[in-house]
């Protein structure tokens, strides 16, 4: 809209403008307006977030009374150019008309309507009012000498300005620059309108209750399906005010699918009887692997018997033992040959 109902230059305190403010803001608030962009005053200003709780109000101070005092208040005869009005009427004045004027200015500061003061606000209760300066440089107005309580930032250097407004599904970001060098004249302002995540919160609450009362126990489900549930829950917990509705809907879908897709661990069937080694068999195998002391004694007796057989061979008793192979090597020194005689086993 054109008139800056919450501006900070010469027009901002005019009773006509102030009454327009109080007539329009209840409608803006009723329909959930987040930001109002205005002009008219040829000086940049940004309000804090404001709400009048849809209450209408009217000021009785007249435009004629105001104009007379304003002219006195901002009159300047010095040299050079001002960007902020001088404020000639002092707070300690004894003039009744001037006192009434100052009292009026205080009454329209609207300090009681401020809801938020930051530059990054999530789901604000109030409305942001931004007044653009001149974009062409054709005309500028001075800022009023008494900055209103509702003003968060204002700027006037008699240089044209422009604002860039970026809008997504959940955010509105405003940056304002001067045209001569493109430098920012105000901090970035971001309004976040968080998407509806109530369904995700309800599903998370349901699953957390199941975890708390042990309806869901990790050991009862396969590793893969349990991990899928935990990952889906982590994604749900990471939802931020900037998360868009489409993303939230997908997170809800994944969370529901993961919960419904939990796979129970299947109990393993016991091996068949024929495949189960019995204790007797096991002991038998152990026995076969470990020689007993009796077996060891038998082996010793056999070894002793063999020794006796060898002895009998040496005494010539061929009927009770085998004749061991005798190898004789006769060296013929002159010929350098070796002759080997191998005896055969006698039967």
Beta strands, then each sheet from edge to edge (+ up, - down):
strand 1: 35-38
strand 2: 44-47
strand 3: 49-50
strand 4: 114-116
strand 5: 120-122
strand 6: 128-131
strand 7: 151-155
strand 8: 161-167
strand 9: 171-178
strand 10: 189-192
strand 11: 327-332
strand 12: 337-342
sheet 1: 1+ 6+ 2- 7+
sheet 2: 3+ 4-
sheet 3: 5+ 10+ 9- 8+
sheet 4: 11+ 12-
end
